[in-house]
Amino acid sequence: MRLVRVGLAAINATVGSVKSNTERVLEKAAEMARDGVTVACFPEQVLGGYSQEDLVQWRGFVEAQWRSLERVASETRESAMVLVLGVTVAHRGHLYNCAAVVHRGRVVGLVPKEKLPTYNVFYELRTLSPGMPFSRGEVHGVPFGDLVFDFDFGTLAVEVCEDVWSPDGPMRRRCYAGAELIVNVSASPFRTGVMGTRREMLATRSGDNQCALVYANLVGANDGLIFDGGGFVFSNGRPLLELDRFSERWAAVNVDLDRTARLRTESTTWRMDALAHQAAAAGREVAHVTVTESTTPRGSLTYPVPSHGSFFLPGGSAAKRTAREDFCDDLLDALSMGIGDYFEKTRAFRGIGIALSGGRDSLLTLLIAHRYLAKRFSKEQMKDVLHAFYMPSRFSSDQTQGAAAKICEEIGARFQIVPIEEAFRREEEITRTMLGGQEPTPITKQNIQARLRGQRMWNWSNTSSFLFLQTGNMSEKAMGYTTIGGDLEGALAVLANVPKTVVIYLLEYLLDTKGFEGIRACFEAPAGPELASNQKGEDELMPFRALDACFHLYASEKMSPDEIVAVLDVMFPSDTTAVHQAWVQKFVRLFTQSIYKWVQSPLSLHVGNLDLERERALQLPVVESTEWTKS
């Protein structure tokens, strides 16, 4: 046996908080050292925070990260533990996203990220340069480039996040160069369903490359990006450790590198592939950095045995979560973390406020905010930190008021009724005057109500220093079923990337698991904004299931209108093709006409592979025509 103890930490780093982030790393490193860890692994960009975006163009910011990296080395010099952590490095006119290896008081090497993503929420190639295969150089006297590190326990390779998502990433090249233990420092954002994909991909990389693989992920939210943390250790495809997510924590496990060496000799496929790679490389080699100083003593380490005592039987009998529980709890945890870290890291607010209509969207937003606040405050304190305002007009119903009041009573939030009817009448009259006596259109009258509510929330927020949350969902945002200056207002859009069908699904789950009567009361009223008499959202738009189908097929799958109609014919056989054509035509028209609203909406939380924040994800021209959709 050749045992090493690997530790991985999920750190909640704040962009720009270089000193604070470094202290968090040092705190966890000290705990791991006391545990006898051989190699301690920390996330991507853990010193400067992720994503740094254009902040890396400030030289002082990059220099501060280097000073902090040297501080990590200096303050761990008495430890024999190896540390791997993420840092931004400047080198010869370029900026690199690097994994740094630290040992015995010095930085022994820097390995730049090769795969720089520029899709979805990522823009790394805008400011950063990629590492190149077989490159080598020095930064401040430290080896830099395509490196592996020879320690007394074996050969270590390090890489950064996206490098592992490509089957042709640097891991293969470095394993063929002798690397046995691979550490991937990552800042991989949460998105629904990501865990299964991430786990399977990492297990595959570990198995294909016949290596021990450690994956350490960032945790916490920065702006609209939510990182779920967690991490994995695999031994040649076999899972050894999975770190819990959505909190800052660390864990460690023993790994037998002799198993890696043995399986490589047994696998003719791996050996033949390695020889073929070496021949194709034409003499180019990954550079080896030899570290002669000893690492943490490993004599007391024991072989990693199954906790249930069998190498042949599956693990313990703990009840597994259902697919519904996985989906709902992960999404609710991610959204509440998004609110919580925005609230705490901005350091600008002392509480959270919501315009609570009694409808589904604002109700779910309130419960997500409560999910975060309940971890920090008692129910008795909740009225001091969570405020909800119900602002009725002549169109508001007793049902929605009752639902709003009930849920606030159940969770302990402060509830206040602030009517807008008088102000609504005044604004109607002022608008008539400005129009020379002409009657405002029905949609204008609806928008007046929404804008009064938005303005009042901002006025209250300005003085109270409470975070004003925007509550609209993605489906209605996509259709422009929202008011600029009204319900589109807020500092942070919690549900802006959550479709309406998912909003309802989450509320049903919370009703089943928490038993909130406020949710039950909300469901008794039809979904609608209550800005006109007998208003129902599905009557004015289309059935929500059809709307979300159109949105997915058009915006995510990039289908043409005719293709979408064909899919709807299969999904909704009880309706005619003519009905489906009308739905699709309406969706495409309103979707395109509403892009100008998206660019004015608040910062939103990213929880899926598709969202409507133009600067971050779906980049569509504000001025465009749908002429191309017509044959």
C-alpha positions, 0 to 999 in steps of 0.5 A, spaced: 500 500 500 502 507 498 497 511 502 496 518 502 490 522 505 487 527 501 482 533 504 478 537 500 474 544 502 468 548 499 470 555 501 465 561 500 469 566 497 467 573 496 470 576 489 475 582 492 475 579 499 482 577 498 484 577 505 478 574 508 478 569 503 485 567 505 484 567 512 478 562 510 483 557 507 488 558 512 483 556 517 481 550 514 488 548 512 490 548 519 484 543 521 486 539 515 493 539 518 491 537 525 488 531 521 494 528 518 492 530 511 497 529 505 494 534 500 489 539 501 485 541 496 481 548 495 477 551 490 478 555 483 480 562 484 479 561 492 483 567 493 480 572 489 473 569 488 469 567 482 467 570 477 472 576 477 470 578 470 473 585 469 476 586 476 482 582 473 484 588 469 486 592 475 493 590 477 493 591 484 487 586 485 492 581 481 498 583 485 494 582 492 492 575 490 500 573 489 501 576 496 496 572 499 498 566 495 505 567 499 502 568 505 499 562 505 505 559 503 509 562 509 503 561 514 503 553 512 511 553 512 511 549 519 506 544 516 509 538 511 502 538 508 501 540 500 496 545 498 493 546 492 489 552 491 486 557 485 489 564 484 489 569 478 497 570 475 500 575 471 505 573 466 508 576 460 502 581 458 497 575 460 493 573 465 492 566 467 487 562 472 492 557 475 492 552 480 498 553 485 501 548 489 504 550 495 509 546 500 513 547 506 513 555 505 514 556 498 510 556 492 513 550 488 509 550 481 503 554 477 499 550 472 494 555 468 487 553 466 487 550 459 480 550 457 477 557 458 469 557 457 466 562 453 459 559 453 452 560 458 454 564 464 462 564 463 466 569 459 473 567 461 477 568 454 475 575 455 480 577 460 484 571 461 489 567 456 489 559 456 495 555 458 498 551 452 500 543 452 507 542 454 509 550 455 513 551 461 516 558 464 517 562 471 513 567 474 516 570 480 521 564 480 516 559 480 515 554 475 509 555 471 506 551 465 504 544 463 507 541 470 506 535 474 510 534 481 514 528 484 513 528 491 515 522 496 508 519 496 507 519 488 506 524 482 501 529 483 498 533 477 493 539 478 488 542 473 482 547 473 475 546 473 473 546 465 479 542 464 476 536 467 469 537 463 473 535 456 475 528 455 481 531 451 483 535 457 490 536 460 488 530 465 490 525 459 496 528 457 499 528 465 497 521 466 501 519 461 506 523 463 506 519 470 501 523 474 497 518 479 493 523 483 489 529 480 487 535 483 481 539 480 480 546 483 473 548 481 468 553 481 462 550 478 456 553 478 449 550 480 444 548 475 438 543 476 440 536 475 448 538 475 449 533 480 448 526 477 452 529 470 458 532 475 458 525 479 458 521 472 463 525 468 468 525 474 468 518 475 469 517 468 475 521 467 478 517 473 476 511 470 478 512 463 485 515 465 486 510 471 488 515 476 485 518 483 481 524 482 480 529 487 475 535 485 474 541 490 468 546 488 467 553 490 460 554 495 456 560 495 453 565 491 457 571 487 452 576 484 447 571 480 452 565 480 450 560 485 456 555 487 453 549 490 460 546 493 461 539 495 466 535 492 469 528 490 474 523 491 475 517 486 480 512 485 480 509 478 473 510 477 471 508 484 467 513 489 471 514 495 468 520 498 462 525 496 462 532 500 455 535 502 453 541 498 451 548 500 455 549 506 462 551 507 466 545 510 471 540 508 473 532 509 478 527 508 479 520 506 485 515 505 487 513 498 492 507 495 496 510 490 498 503 489 492 501 486 492 506 481 499 503 479 497 496 479 491 498 475 495 501 469 499 495 469 493 491 468 490 495 463 492 493 456 488 499 453 491 504 458 498 502 456 497 502 449 494 509 449 499 511 453 505 509 448 501 511 442 500 518 445 508 518 447 509 517 439 504 522 437 507 527 442 514 527 438 518 528 443 514 534 447 513 532 454 510 534 460 515 538 465 516 534 472 517 538 478 521 534 483 520 536 490 525 533 495 522 536 502 518 530 505 510 531 506 506 529 512 508 522 515 503 517 512 505 511 517 499 511 521 494 511 515 490 505 514 487 502 508 480 506 506 475 500 508 467 501 506 463 503 512 458 498 512 464 492 512 463 489 505 467 490 499 462 487 495 455 489 498 452 496 496 453 501 502 448 503 508 441 502 508 440 510 509 433 512 506 435 515 499 431 521 497 426 521 491 427 524 484 422 530 487 426 531 493 432 531 490 430 536 485 426 541 489 430 541 495 437 542 491 433 548 487 430 551 494 437 551 497 440 554 491 435 560 491 436 561 498 443 561 498 443 566 492 439 570 497 443 569 503 450 571 500 447 577 496 444 579 502 450 578 507 456 579 502 453 586 499 453 588 507 448 594 505 442 591 508 439 589 515 433 585 512 429 583 507 422 585 504 417 583 499 411 586 495 406 580 497 400 579 492 398 573 495 399 569 488 404 564 487 410 567 485 411 572 491 409 567 496 414 562 493 419 568 493 417 569 501 418 562 503 425 562 499 427 568 503 425 565 509 428 558 508 435 563 508 433 567 514 430 561 518 438 559 519 440 565 522 434 568 526 428 565 531 421 565 529 421 571 534 426 575 531 423 574 524 418 580 524 425 584 525 428 581 518 422 579 514 417 584 512 411 583 507 407 588 504 400 587 501 398 593 497 390 592 494 387 596 489 379 595 487 381 588 483 384 585 489 381 579 492 379 577 499 382 570 497 389 573 496 389 577 502 387 571 506 393 567 503 398 573 504 396 574 511 396 566 513 403 565 510 406 571 514 403 568 520 405 561 519 412 563 518 413 569 523 414 575 518 411 582 519 405 583 515 402 590 513 396 592 508 398 598 505 392 600 500 393 603 493 386 605 491 386 612 493 393 613 489 391 609 483 385 614 482 389 620 483 394 617 477 388 615 473 386 622 473 393 625 472 394 620 466 387 623 463 389 630 464 396 629 460 392 625 455 388 631 454 382 628 457 383 621 453 381 615 457 388 611 459 388 604 456 386 598 460 393 596 460 395 602 462 391 602 468 394 595 470 401 598 469 399 604 474 397 599 479 404 595 478 408 601 478 405 604 485 407 598 488 414 598 485 415 605 487 412 604 494 417 598 495 423 602 493 421 608 497 421 604 503 427 600 502 431 606 501 429 608 508 429 602 512 435 599 508 432 592 507 433 588 501 427 589 496 426 582 492 423 582 485 418 576 485 417 575 477 418 568 474 421 566 468 415 564 463 412 571 464 418 575 463 419 571 457 412 573 454 413 581 457 407 579 462 410 584 467 411 592 468 417 596 467 417 600 473 412 596 477 413 588 478 419 588 474 422 592 480 427 590 485 434 589 487 435 581 486 430 577 482 429 571 485 425 567 480 427 570 474 430 564 471 425 559 474 419 557 469 412 558 472 410 550 472 416 549 476 414 555 481 407 551 482 411 544 483 415 547 488 409 550 492 406 543 491 412 540 494 412 545 500 405 544 501 406 537 502 412 537 506 411 543 510 404 543 510 403 551 510 396 553 510 398 559 506 400 555 500 393 551 500 389 558 500 393 561 495 392 555 490 384 556 491 385 562 487 386 562 480 393 564 478 393 572 475 396 579 477 389 581 479 390 588 476 383 587 472 376 584 473 377 576 473 384 576 470 387 569 469 394 569 467 393 562 463 387 566 459 391 572 457 397 568 455 396 560 454 396 554 459 403 555 463 405 548 461 404 550 453 408 556 455 414 553 458 414 548 452 414 553 447 420 557 451 424 551 452 423 549 445 424 556 442 430 559 446 433 553 449 433 548 443 433 553 438 427 550 434 423 554 428 416 555 430 413 549 425 418 545 429 415 547 435 408 546 433 409 539 431 412 537 438 406 541 441 401 536 437 405 530 440 405 533 447 397 536 447 393 531 443 387 534 445 388 541 442 388 542 435 394 544 430 391 550 429 391 552 437 398 550 437 400 554 431 396 560 435 400 559 441 407 559 438 405 565 434 403 569 440 409 566 444 414 568 438 411 575 437 411 577 445 418 573 446 421 578 441 418 584 443 419 583 450 427 583 450 427 590 451 424 589 458 429 584 460 435 588 459 432 593 464 430 587 469 434 586 476 440 582 477 437 574 477 439 568 480 442 563 475 439 556 476 439 552 470 442 552 463 437 557 460 435 564 463 434 571 460 439 575 463 442 578 457 449 580 459 450 573 462 446 568 458 441 568 452 444 574 448 439 576 443 439 583 440 434 588 443 432 590 436 430 584 431 425 581 427 421 575 427 421 575 419 426 569 418 420 565 422 416 566 416 416 561 410 
